[in-house]
Amino acid sequence: MAAAGALPAAAAQLGSAVAAAPEARLESVRALAGLFREAQPRNLGLISTSVHLIKLLHGIQIKEELLLTALRCSLQFLGNIAAGNGDSQNSIWKCAFPDLFLTCLMYSDEKIVAYCCMVLFTCLNAEKVSELLDPRNLTVALHVLKVYKQQLESEWSFLIVTDHLLKCPELVKALYAKLSNQERVTLLELIMAKVSEKNPVTSEEMNVFMRHADFLAGCFQEKCEAVLKLTSAADAEDEEALVTIRLLDVLCEMTSNNGQLEHLQALPGLLETAIDTLRLTHLTGKQAVNIFTATHAMTGQEEISHPAVGFKSHLIRLIGNLCYKNKENQDKVYELDGIPLILDNCSIDDNNPFVNQWAVYAIRNLTEQNERNQELIAQMEEKGLADNSALESMGLEIEKGDGKLILRSVRKKPS
């Protein structure tokens, strides 16, 4: 076991050895590393010494590998001493938050950044996450996101966001407001990863998801028209439009979960926004040739690479989800002339893979136990306003009986 004063003495020795010959610094680093390995977790006095040492090493202008090794050892020690030990976690937090975490998160050395994220992840809990809401401390969370964006293989930064930061909806809102559009895309991808998990969730976790859903739906409703910028080749990478696309992806995933679906189905304005955006993109694609124009290459060999590929498919998917076993939303789509719009988007389209399948799904959800919607489609087919072959491809056919037109499901004919 390391003597109580051995580590501070070794730290002081390293500080005085900085200006000495490389051999002296090497010996000091080796001695320090050995003491870190022997140090016992219960010795909380070593934490303040380690934090002091990290600050000392950071202040040294000579950034040679030996001193970086000492800095890495110091952070590893803090991570080890914090594991499973609440007292150690609290002591580290008191000594290191926020300044030391910020210092290490901004290092160019990837190992130092990774070890810092390990210490931060181990120390965080719900109470400490709430401290990040303070504008002076929010920078720590912002830098964690920057680390994840720059080092996509950083598991610790991923876990900090998904296991801690996303549990605080107020923090997510505060972060989102401060992020660039590129960083917002990164945050939305992390939210998508969390929402896509198949693990059972508690009622508290579901409440958090629903608050995220409220916020993200509001963002989508506010910025949805930004996607129209993508009609120009010069704006094919417009960052605000890319955020809109990712927001739609997350909302589609959220409405695929029964727990969040009912909440989003009742959200004012979301269904209307989805239909309006589908109408806008559909008309834009008809007025000129662009990414929203339906296209079908007979060869099927060429893969289209564009951020808006699949956007209309996902809008129809969202509309279909929002109408699942929901009479009020079924009727709302009818009133907004959404059914002819969906039927007009059911052809094979290379710019929107699986659009036919999502249209089938949406029409099924719109007509389930809804005679008025069924009758509308039947009347459209009789008047030639709905393509009978398109209906057949959906597995639907019109049947006349008792003076009425009835839409019913049939087994699709083999192609």
ABEGO torsion letter per residue (X at the ends): XBBAAAAAAAAAAAAAAAABBAAAAAAAAAAAAAAAAABBAABAAAAAAAAAAAAAAAABABBBAAAAAAAAAAAAAAAAAABGBAAAAAAAAAAAOAAAAAAAAABABAAAAAAAAAAAAAABBAAAAAAAABAAAAAAAAAAAAAAAABAABAAAAAAAAAAAAABAAAAAAAAAABBAAAAAAAAAAAAAAAABABBBBAAAAAAAAAAAAAAAAAAAAAAAAAAAAABAAAAABAAAAAAAAAAAAAAAAAABAAAAAAAAABBGAAAAAAAAAAAAAAAAAABBBAABBBBBAAGABBBBBAABGAAAAAAAAAAAAABGBAAAAAAAAAAGAAAAAAAAABBBAABBGAAAAAAAAAAAAABGBAAAAAAAAAAAAAGABBAAAAAAAGBBBBBBGGBBBBBBBBBBBX
